[in-house]
């Protein structure tokens, strides 16, 4: 067995969840998904596909109909993006790993902006790359990027820069000017840029195109840019495992070869559901975003009212990322909250050492009152603690 695989750390989020899964008394906010089921018209599209007997392989790059719908969907928001730049994948995670496999060799230097969903630093490590992290910094609960530090870290020796914005777990987002500076710098250094933009529609600041700023808005079609998307968040389709990649057209054929040696293709009935989701996006995503904003605006003030809590409203995504003063071991704290308060949160250390002492709360709850009840449980638990140094 490869040593790098043996050295992989297990998911700290799963470690906490495993302590509470199966307990009906636990309010679970640990995973990054809504507790609302996929809309019926999307499920029906998959059911009808199965009833038609569509149980066979499809093209490696995806059904032509789905790739066209993705092209239409992306072009409305980011300008013309042709089908020849799109590959359908078996989920966003698969899309990210395919990009790593296509771009990264063993020994390459990869730079990642952290804290971040742990897959984004584990995947290049699996490929044998050397991962160098540039940390966001918190101030009054909000996280910001030191642009000079990032640009200094990306040199001609850097094969790949990985950025997730809107960010999981912090809710941090990039401005278009920042994206332009980063892209210009990567052009000079010859560095590939992998942008995880799966949360782009879950954006709570005013925007003309209904999404967060994207590197696609400032890039040329042949730039060394790969953008990852997923149906999971904006369409309530986490369990379907369907995503896509946008890349330079010269890369797409080779991506099809790589998909063949990974999953061969996404299942056809799942892709049919994706077609329905994109065609019906205005029935789903605006409502999802409006509801998530309500959830954010319900949870954040309640957390801010707790003495010793540092938290700021997320600009994007579906998470409140907060610090509890005096509780510096986030994994231990998260496990105790499950066992002692029936409250399931994700430990900050799962997303990088700079997030130690922080906790991630997924606020994508169908009923916002669950969030209120969760805060009551947190308050009750804190009232019983006598941890030295807690404010």
Residue pairs with C-beta under 8 A, 6 or more apart in sequence:
4 125
4 126
4 128
5 126
8 122
8 125
8 126
9 118
9 122
11 118
11 350
12 118
12 331
12 346
12 347
12 349
12 350
13 30
13 31
13 346
13 347
13 350
15 331
15 335
16 30
16 331
16 334
16 335
16 338
16 344
16 345
16 346
16 347
17 28
17 30
17 31
17 344
19 335
19 338
19 339
20 26
20 28
20 30
20 338
20 339
20 342
20 344
21 28
23 338
23 342
25 342
26 338
26 342
26 343
26 344
27 342
27 343
27 344
27 370
27 373
27 374
27 377
28 344
29 343
29 344
29 345
29 346
29 361
29 362
29 363
29 365
29 371
29 374
30 334
30 344
30 345
30 346
30 360
30 362
31 346
31 362
32 117
32 168
32 233
32 238
32 318
32 319
32 362
32 364
33 232
33 233
33 238
33 362
33 364
34 236
34 238
34 288
34 318
34 364
34 365
34 366
35 364
35 365
35 366
36 236
36 364
36 366
37 43
37 236
38 235
38 236
38 237
38 239
38 240
38 273
39 235
39 236
39 277
39 280
39 283
39 284
41 276
41 280
41 283
42 235
42 237
42 273
42 276
42 277
42 280
42 284
43 273
44 276
45 272
45 273
45 275
45 276
46 269
46 270
46 272
46 273
47 269
48 272
49 268
49 269
49 272
49 273
50 269
54 268
54 269
54 272
55 268
55 269
56 268
57 264
57 265
57 268
58 265
58 266
58 268
58 271
59 256
59 265
60 256
60 257
60 259
60 260
60 264
60 265
61 67
61 86
61 87
61 88
61 252
61 255
61 256
61 259
62 86
62 87
62 88
62 244
62 265
62 266
62 271
63 88
63 268
63 271
63 272
63 275
64 83
65 275
66 88
66 271
66 274
66 275
66 278
67 83
67 86
67 87
67 88
68 83
69 274
69 275
69 278
69 279
70 83
70 86
70 88
70 229
70 244
70 278
71 81
71 82
71 83
71 85
71 86
72 278
73 278
73 281
74 81
74 86
74 216
74 229
74 246
75 81
76 209
77 209
77 210
77 211
77 214
78 209
78 214
78 216
78 217
79 216
79 217
81 216
81 246
82 221
82 249
84 249
84 252
85 221
85 246
85 247
85 248
85 249
85 252
86 244
86 245
86 246
86 252
87 95
87 98
87 244
87 245
87 247
87 252
87 255
87 256
87 259
88 242
88 243
88 244
88 265
88 266
88 271
88 274
89 95
89 98
89 242
89 243
89 244
89 245
89 259
89 263
89 266
90 241
90 242
90 243
90 262
90 263
90 266
90 267
91 230
91 232
91 240
91 241
91 242
91 243
92 196
92 198
92 228
92 229
92 230
92 232
92 243
93 119
93 243
94 241
94 243
94 262
94 263
95 228
95 229
95 230
95 243
95 244
95 245
96 119
96 120
96 123
96 194
96 196
96 228
97 123
97 262
98 245
98 255
98 258
98 259
98 262
99 194
99 226
99 228
99 245
99 247
100 123
100 124
100 126
100 127
100 129
100 160
100 194
101 127
101 258
101 262
102 251
102 254
102 255
102 258
103 159
103 160
103 192
103 194
103 226
104 110
104 124
104 127
104 128
104 129
104 159
104 160
105 127
105 128
105 129
105 159
106 127
106 128
106 129
107 128
107 129
107 130
108 124
108 127
108 128
108 129
108 130
108 159
108 160
109 129
109 130
109 132
109 157
109 158
109 159
110 124
110 129
110 130
110 131
110 132
110 158
110 159
110 160
110 161
110 162
111 131
111 132
111 133
111 134
111 150
111 153
111 154
111 158
111 160
111 161
111 162
111 191
112 120
112 121
112 124
112 131
112 132
112 133
112 134
112 161
112 162
112 163
113 133
113 134
113 135
113 136
113 145
113 150
113 162
113 163
113 164
113 165
113 167
114 121
114 133
114 134
114 135
114 136
114 351
114 352
114 354
114 355
115 135
115 136
115 143
115 167
115 169
115 170
115 348
115 351
115 352
115 354
115 355
115 358
116 162
116 164
116 167
116 168
116 169
116 351
116 352
117 164
117 168
117 169
117 196
117 351
118 350
118 351
118 352
120 162
120 164
120 196
121 131
121 133
121 162
121 352
124 131
124 160
124 162
125 131
129 159
129 160
132 153
132 158
133 352
134 145
134 146
134 149
134 150
134 153
135 352
135 354
136 143
136 144
136 145
136 167
136 170
136 172
136 354
137 143
137 144
137 146
138 310
138 323
138 358
140 310
140 312
141 304
141 310
141 311
141 312
141 321
141 322
141 323
142 172
142 312
143 167
143 170
143 171
143 172
143 321
144 172
145 172
145 174
145 178
147 178
147 181
147 182
150 182
151 181
151 182
151 185
154 161
154 185
154 186
154 189
154 191
155 189
156 189
156 190
156 191
158 189
158 191
159 191
159 192
160 191
160 192
160 193
160 194
161 182
161 186
161 191
161 192
161 193
161 194
162 194
162 196
163 174
163 182
163 193
163 194
163 195
163 196
164 195
164 196
164 197
165 172
165 173
165 174
165 195
165 196
165 197
165 212
165 316
166 172
166 173
166 197
166 199
166 200
166 202
166 203
166 212
166 314
166 315
166 316
166 317
167 173
167 199
167 316
167 317
168 199
168 317
168 319
168 351
169 317
169 319
169 321
169 346
169 348
169 351
169 355
169 358
169 360
170 314
170 319
170 321
171 312
171 313
171 314
171 315
171 316
171 317
171 319
171 320
171 321
172 315
172 316
173 203
173 205
173 212
173 213
173 315
173 316
174 182
174 212
174 213
175 213
176 213
176 217
176 218
179 213
179 214
179 215
179 217
179 218
180 218
182 193
182 215
183 193
183 215
183 218
183 219
183 223
183 225
185 191
186 192
186 193
186 224
187 223
187 224
190 224
191 224
192 224
192 225
192 226
193 215
193 223
193 224
193 225
193 226
194 226
194 228
195 214
195 215
195 225
195 226
195 227
195 228
196 228
197 212
197 214
197 215
197 227
197 228
197 229
198 228
198 229
198 230
198 232
198 233
198 243
199 212
199 233
199 316
199 317
199 318
200 211
200 212
200 214
200 229
200 316
201 210
201 211
201 212
201 233
201 234
201 285
201 289
202 233
202 234
202 288
202 289
202 292
202 316
202 317
202 318
203 210
203 211
203 212
203 289
203 315
203 316
204 289
204 292
204 293
204 296
204 313
204 314
204 315
204 316
205 212
205 315
205 316
207 213
210 286
212 315
212 316
214 227
215 225
215 227
216 225
216 227
216 246
219 225
221 248
221 249
222 248
222 249
222 250
223 248
224 248
225 247
225 248
226 245
226 246
226 247
226 251
227 245
227 246
227 247
228 243
228 244
228 245
229 243
229 244
229 245
229 246
230 242
230 243
230 244
231 237
231 240
231 242
231 243
231 274
231 277
232 238
232 240
232 242
232 243
233 318
234 281
234 284
234 285
234 288
234 289
235 277
235 281
235 284
235 285
235 288
236 284
236 288
237 273
237 274
237 277
240 270
240 273
240 274
241 266
241 270
242 266
242 270
242 271
242 273
242 274
245 255
247 255
259 265
277 284
292 318
292 363
292 364
294 368
295 318
295 363
295 364
295 365
295 368
295 371
296 313
296 314
296 320
296 363
297 313
298 363
298 368
298 371
298 372
299 320
299 361
299 363
299 368
299 371
299 374
299 375
300 311
300 312
300 313
300 314
300 320
302 371
302 372
302 375
303 309
303 311
303 320
303 322
303 361
303 375
304 311
306 375
306 378
306 379
306 382
307 391
308 324
308 325
308 326
308 382
308 390
308 391
309 322
309 323
309 324
309 325
310 322
310 323
310 325
311 320
311 321
311 322
311 323
314 320
314 321
318 362
318 363
318 364
319 360
319 361
319 362
319 363
320 360
320 361
320 363
321 348
321 355
321 358
321 359
321 360
321 361
322 358
322 359
322 361
323 348
323 357
323 358
323 359
324 333
324 357
324 359
324 382
324 390
325 389
325 390
325 391
326 387
326 388
326 389
326 390
326 391
327 333
327 357
327 387
327 390
328 356
328 357
329 356
329 357
330 347
330 348
330 349
330 350
330 355
330 356
330 357
330 358
330 359
331 347
331 349
331 350
333 347
333 359
334 344
334 345
334 346
334 347
334 359
336 381
337 343
337 344
337 345
337 378
337 381
338 344
340 381
341 377
341 378
341 380
341 381
342 377
343 374
343 377
343 378
343 381
345 359
345 360
345 361
346 359
346 360
346 361
346 362
347 359
347 360
348 355
348 356
348 357
348 358
348 359
348 360
349 355
349 356
350 360
351 360
361 374
363 371
365 371
382 390
